[in-house]
Amino acid sequence: MECVSCATATNKYKCSKCLAPYCSVNCYKAHKESPECAERTAAIQATQKPKNNEEEEPTIYPPFSTDDTVPKNLLEKLEHSEPLRQLLRNPHLCALLKEIDVAHNANLAMTAAMQEPLFVEFANACLEVVEPMTEAEKEDLRLCS
């Protein structure tokens, strides 16, 4: 491989943006400011985007449907919920959601999270958007309170 800046034979380093080979710090500094680096980076990013312009779900398992799967159109309504926006401004809730997301045992993490009143409030706000209560259910809730 040849250095992108000085054409010296090298295989020591690669640009972190475009993966072009370079041989020294000086060559890297010259390269990273060049239009060639920007073009190569754009080309790499264009090939890595999903073809249908949708973000892929960040999971190692393919998504599958169950009776509890919420349709995508209802999930998209969550984006416009002002009560959810207010709740997600809470750093404690954000930290809790991140912990759940990376937990090895999701069931255990959810069970623990449901002990937190803030998380229960978050879960209820989500449910209110994707599966609003009927008038009969609201009346039953009022009677139980």
C-alpha positions as CSV (number, residue, x, y, z in Angstrom):
1,M,0.0,0.0,0.0
2,E,1.1,3.5,-0.7
3,C,0.8,6.5,1.6
4,V,-2.0,8.8,0.3
5,S,0.1,11.9,0.7
6,C,3.7,11.0,-0.2
7,A,3.3,7.6,-2.1
8,T,5.8,5.9,0.2
9,A,5.2,2.2,0.7
10,T,3.4,1.7,4.0
11,N,0.9,-0.3,5.9
12,K,1.4,1.3,9.3
13,Y,-1.6,3.5,9.7
14,K,-5.0,4.1,8.2
15,C,-7.1,7.3,8.3
16,S,-9.9,7.0,10.9
17,K,-12.4,8.6,8.5
18,C,-11.7,7.1,5.1
19,L,-9.3,4.2,5.8
20,A,-6.7,5.5,3.4
21,P,-3.1,4.4,4.3
22,Y,-0.6,7.0,5.5
23,C,3.0,6.7,6.8
24,S,3.4,9.6,9.3
25,V,1.7,12.2,11.3
26,N,2.6,14.9,8.8
27,C,1.1,12.9,6.0
28,Y,-2.1,12.3,8.0
29,K,-2.4,16.0,8.8
30,A,-2.1,16.9,5.1
31,H,-4.5,14.1,4.1
32,K,-7.3,14.8,6.6
33,E,-7.7,18.4,5.3
34,S,-7.8,17.3,1.6
35,P,-10.9,17.0,-0.4
36,E,-9.9,13.4,-1.3
37,C,-10.5,12.4,2.4
38,A,-13.9,14.0,2.4
39,E,-14.9,12.3,-0.9
40,R,-13.7,8.9,0.3
41,T,-15.5,9.3,3.6
42,A,-18.7,10.3,1.9
43,A,-18.5,7.3,-0.4
44,I,-18.0,4.9,2.5
45,Q,-20.9,6.4,4.4
46,A,-23.1,6.2,1.3
47,T,-22.5,2.5,1.0
48,Q,-23.2,1.9,4.7
49,K,-26.6,3.5,4.8
50,P,-29.6,1.1,4.6
51,K,-31.1,1.1,1.1
52,N,-34.6,2.1,2.1
53,N,-33.4,5.1,4.1
54,E,-34.6,3.7,7.4
55,E,-32.5,3.1,10.4
56,E,-32.0,-0.6,11.1
57,E,-32.9,-1.9,14.5
58,P,-29.7,-2.1,16.6
59,T,-30.0,-5.7,17.7
60,I,-28.2,-9.0,17.0
61,Y,-31.5,-10.8,16.6
62,P,-34.0,-10.1,13.8
63,P,-37.2,-8.5,15.0
64,F,-40.2,-10.9,15.2
65,S,-43.9,-10.3,15.7
66,T,-45.8,-11.5,18.8
67,D,-49.3,-10.7,20.2
68,D,-47.6,-7.8,22.1
69,T,-45.8,-6.3,19.2
70,V,-46.8,-2.7,18.7
71,P,-47.3,-1.7,15.0
72,K,-44.8,0.8,13.6
73,N,-47.4,3.5,13.0
74,L,-48.4,3.5,16.7
75,L,-44.8,3.6,17.8
76,E,-44.2,6.6,15.5
77,K,-47.0,8.5,17.5
78,L,-44.7,8.3,20.6
79,E,-42.5,10.9,18.9
80,H,-45.2,13.5,19.1
81,S,-46.2,12.9,22.8
82,E,-45.5,16.0,24.9
83,P,-45.8,14.1,28.2
84,L,-43.2,11.6,27.0
85,R,-40.9,14.5,25.9
86,Q,-41.2,16.0,29.4
87,L,-40.4,12.7,31.1
88,L,-37.4,12.0,28.8
89,R,-35.8,15.3,30.0
90,N,-35.2,13.6,33.3
91,P,-31.5,12.4,33.4
92,H,-32.4,9.6,35.9
93,L,-35.0,8.1,33.5
94,C,-32.6,8.4,30.6
95,A,-29.9,6.5,32.6
96,L,-32.4,3.9,33.6
97,L,-33.5,3.3,30.0
98,K,-29.9,3.0,28.9
99,E,-29.3,0.4,31.7
100,I,-32.3,-1.6,30.5
101,D,-31.1,-1.4,26.9
102,V,-27.8,-3.0,27.6
103,A,-28.9,-5.4,30.3
104,H,-27.9,-9.1,29.8
105,N,-31.2,-10.2,31.4
106,A,-33.9,-7.9,30.0
107,N,-36.7,-9.5,32.0
108,L,-34.8,-8.9,35.3
109,A,-34.0,-5.3,34.3
110,M,-37.6,-4.6,33.4
111,T,-38.8,-6.1,36.7
112,A,-36.4,-3.9,38.6
113,A,-37.3,-0.8,36.6
114,M,-41.0,-1.3,37.3
115,Q,-40.2,-0.7,41.0
116,E,-39.2,2.9,40.1
117,P,-42.2,5.3,40.1
118,L,-40.6,7.4,37.4
119,F,-40.3,4.4,35.1
120,V,-43.9,3.3,35.8
121,E,-45.0,6.9,34.8
122,F,-42.9,6.6,31.6
123,A,-44.5,3.2,30.8
124,N,-48.0,4.5,31.4
125,A,-47.3,7.5,29.2
126,C,-46.2,5.2,26.4
127,L,-49.2,2.9,26.8
128,E,-51.5,5.9,26.8
129,V,-50.2,6.8,23.3
130,V,-50.1,3.3,21.7
131,E,-53.1,1.8,23.6
132,P,-55.3,4.5,25.1
133,M,-57.8,3.5,27.8
134,T,-61.4,3.2,26.9
135,E,-64.0,5.2,28.9
136,A,-65.0,2.0,30.8
137,E,-61.4,1.4,31.8
138,K,-61.0,5.0,32.9
139,E,-64.2,4.6,35.0
140,D,-62.9,1.4,36.6
141,L,-59.6,3.2,37.4
142,R,-61.5,6.1,39.1
143,L,-63.5,3.6,41.2
144,C,-60.3,1.8,42.3
145,S,-58.6,5.0,43.3
